[in-house]
């Protein structure tokens, strides 16, 4: 089979060569492109004749998939698949395999980090010291005893809950389906509105789907406690940007986010620029040395799993 990696995986050349030798030893051909392209025509050229396409987190449109007459499987080095042409895959019964779980610890640790930054004024303290100032009014708060709401209790949400529990927090949560693991950790399920109204800290961990786009909107944000913290390390559109920007500018809540409508750099005039009560990172939650190495192994393992007739980490 012809296997094509359409973009870099963020690993060393030596690591990629080792993984490639594994599939080549089975009699398959392997081609890897060293740069990212979002140009549809270029993606069509790269994909021509492929039986299997591999991609990370850049778009693979329906049009590209439809142009691949031989395509039989897509292996995605990412948790979400909302950037892949799922409609074309459904029409042709092409399975999509993801690498769910590769960055659970990485994303969870960033969510905790954004929370601690807000709680203990780490960024503000750094700026104060480096500008010649002192403590001023930077008194913080402790996590112990706080109520944490987990929106989306999948593997990452549960990992976040475990860490918050270690800090001595009470856990409540909302998800489309209740999970045994979440209950074992100590998450008490309730409605989304109850989570928003009762939590001191809310951490969002849902995939982006038509049902979750704008899930945290004006109504939910207005229900939050004054001074409560909202953390989003899932997908930008899950939280309504205009609604959350208005809330932080009015000093009603605090917000920490790693995700946006589109990855940074943000467009000129974005409502987050210069906003108070906000800590931003440029979509780095998934990106650690350990997680990127892990996902590279998994994206190749998924090809072998599919060839062997298995459905591990199959998304559709």
N, C-alpha and C positions, 0 to 999 in steps of 0.2 A: 504493500500500500504506500501511497505517497502522503507523507505527513509534512505539514507546513506550519511553522511557527511564524506568525505574522508580525510580531513585535518582540522586543527584548523582555526577558523575565527578571532582569535586575541582578543576575547572578554572574559569577566569573566565567570567562571563556573556558577555563578548565572544568568547571562544574557542568556547563552545558555540553561540552564534548563528552564527558563521562555519561551523561544521561542519553545523549544521542547515540552513543555506541550501543546502548542497551536495546534500542528499537532497531538499529541497523543490523545487529546480530541476529534479529529475527527475520531478516530479509526485506525489511522496509527501507524506503528512502526517506531522508530527513533533510529539510531545508529550513534555515533560520534567517530571518531578516534582522539586521542590526539596528534598525531605526524604526521610529513610530511614524505611521502615516494615518491620517483620517480622510484622505482623498479616496472616494469610492472607486474611481477607475483604477487607481494604483492598487487598491486592495483586490480588485477583480484580477488584475494581472498576477499578483502574488499568489492568489488562490487557485489559479487555473490548473485543472487536472487533479486537485487535491482530493484525497479520500477522507482525510482528517485535517481539521484546522485547529490550531492552538492560538489562543489570544489571552491577553491579560485584562486590563480595565478600559481599553479604548474601544470605540464603537465598531461593531461588525453588523452592518445594516442588512435588512431583508434582501435588498437588491444584490448584495455581494453573494449571499447564500444561494439565491435563485440562479446566479450565474455559474455555480459550481455543479455541473451535471453529475460528477462522481461522488459528491460529498455524502458521507455516511455518519459522521460523528463530529461534534465540536467539544473540545476540552478547554475549559475556561480557568485561567489561573486567577480566580477571584471568587468571592463569596456570592455577590449579586450577579444576576444575569440580565439585568434590565438594559444593558448596553448591547445585547446580542439580539439579532433578528429572530425573535421567538415565533413570530407568526409564520415566517417562511419555514422554520424548522418543524412546526406543528403540521403544516400542510404536507410536508414530505416525510414525516415521521423520523426526523433526524434527532437523535438524543443529544442533550446538552449535559455535560458533566461539569460540576463546579468543584472548588476546593474548600468547601465549608469546613471551618474549624482551624484553618491554618493560622489565623490571626486573632483567635479568641483572647489570648493573654495580652497581645499587643494593644488591641482596641480597648479592652477592659482597663488596662493600666493607664491609658491616656484619659479615659473617662474619669478615673479616680484622680489623676493628676490635675485635670481641669477643675474638678470639684475642690481639691485641696488648695489650689491657687486662689479660688474665690474665698474659701473659708479662712485662709491665713494670709491673704493679701501678698502673695509671693511676688508677683509681677510688679504690683504697686510699690512694695518695699524695695525691690531692686532699683526701680526708677528713682525713688526718694533718696536712697543712699548715693547712687551714682550722679545725682544732680546736686549733691552737697547737703541734703536734708536729713531728717531723722524720723523717728517713729510717728510722730504726729498723731493722727486719729486712726491709725491702722490696727486697732485692736480687732482680733479675729474671733472665731468660734471653733468649738470642738465638734468632731463628728459623732462621738459617743452620745447615744440617746436620741439622735435625730431620726426622723422617719424618712426613709428613702423609697421613692416610687420607681419601679422598673416597668417601662412601657416596652413590651416585647420580651418574652421570657424564653427565647431560644438559647443557643449555647453561649453566645456572648453576654446576653442579658443575665443568664444564670451565673456566669463567671464574675460579672460585676457585682451581683448580689452577694456572692461568697466573700468578696473582698470587703464590701461594706459591712457585712455581718461581722467580720473579724475586727472591725473598728467599733463594734458595739451598737450598730444601727438597727432599728426596727424596719422590717421589709414589707412593703405592699406592692402589688403589681397588677398590670392589665395586659391581656394578650387574647388573641382570637381563640386560642385553645389553651386549656390549663394543662400544665406539664407536671408529671410526678416529681421530676428532679427539682423543679422550682419549689414545690411544696415541701420537699425534704430539706431544702436549704432554709426554709422558714418564710417564704413569700406567702402573704395572705392576699388572695385574689379579690378584686373588687372592680367596680366600673371605672372607665377612664376618667370620668368627671370626678369621682371620689379620690382617685389617685392624684389628680391635679389639685384638688382642694385641700387634701390632708397631708401631702408630703412636703418636707422641708427641702428636699433635693429630688429632682426627677431626672432619670437617665433614660434616654430613648434608644432602643435597639431593634427597630422593625425594618424589614426589607421595604424597598420602594415598589409599590404596586398601585393600580388605580384606586384601591380601597384605602391605602395609607397615605396617599398624596394629600397634604394639608391636614393630616390627622390631628396635629397640634395646631389649632387655629386660634382665632381671637377669643372664641367662647372658652376654650380650654385654658388659654393664658390668663384671661380675666379671672378665672376661678382660683388661680394660684395665690398662696399666702404672700403678703407683702414681704419682699426681701428673699423669697424662695429662689433656689437655683435650678435652672433648666440646663441640662447637658445633652448635646446631640452629637453622637459619633456614628450615626446610622447612615442616613441619606439627607441631603439638604432639603429637598422638597417635602419631606415628612413634616417639617415645621414651617409654618407660614412666616416668611421673612419679614413682610411688612408689619404683621401683628407683633412679632417678637421685638422688632426694632423699635416700634412705638412704646412697648412696655419697658424696655431698658432705658430708653431716653427719658421716660417719665419716672424713672427710679422706682418702678414697682417690683421688678424682679432682676435677677442676674442671669446671664447667659454665657455658656461656654460651648463652642462649636468647632468641629473639625471638618464640617461638610457644608456645601453650598449648592445653589442651583447648578453652577458650573464650577469646576476647580479653579482656584486662584491662579493668576492674578484676577481679582474682581474688577468689574467694569467701573469706569469713572462714575462718581456720584452714588455708588452703592450705599444703601442706608446704614451699613455697619461702620463706614468710615467715620472715625472720630467719636463713635458712640461710647457712652459710659457703661459701666457694669457689664462689660463684654471682654471675654478672652477668646482669641481665635488662634487656631493652628491651620496650616495649609494642606489639609487632607493627608496627614501623616500617620493616622491611627493604625493602619495596617502595616506600616513600613518600618520594620525592624530587621536587623541582619538575620535574626533567627527565623522570623516569619517568612521572609522572602526565600530563604533556603528551603524551608518546609513546603511552601506552596509549589516550588519547582519540582520537588520530589513527587508531590501529590498529582500535579497535572500530567506527569508522565505515567504515574501509577494508574491513573484513570483510563488512559488509553489501553493499558494492558488488561485492566478490569473489564472494559467494554469488549475487547477482543476475546476474553475468556467467557463472555456471556453474562457477566455480573452487572449489577446496577448500583454499586456503591457510589454515593454522592451524585446520583443521577437526578437532575432537576426536572426533566420532562422526557 
